[in-house]
């Protein structure tokens, strides 16, 4: 028995129900369609080229000028990096 099925309004396909003979032989279940219209299209013949590397001059960037107002120097910045005095080893 043939049944017409419309999938999402795009394509109609004829589906044939399995015969009782096939089910009795253990061939029941779903199979991968092998028709040409069901196959995934072949990959393109050529892949696109890889992206080009940036030239070293552009990659490192142009050296910036110092800010017009100068850099900010907080008065207590040196306290953060002050090293504690070393302890002498006991002998």
Secondary structure, 3 states (H helix, E strand, C coil): CEEEEEECCCEEEEEECCCHHHHHCCCCCCCCCCCHHHCCCCCCCCCCCCCCCCCHHHHHCCCCCCCCCCCCCCCCHHHHHCCCCCCCCCC
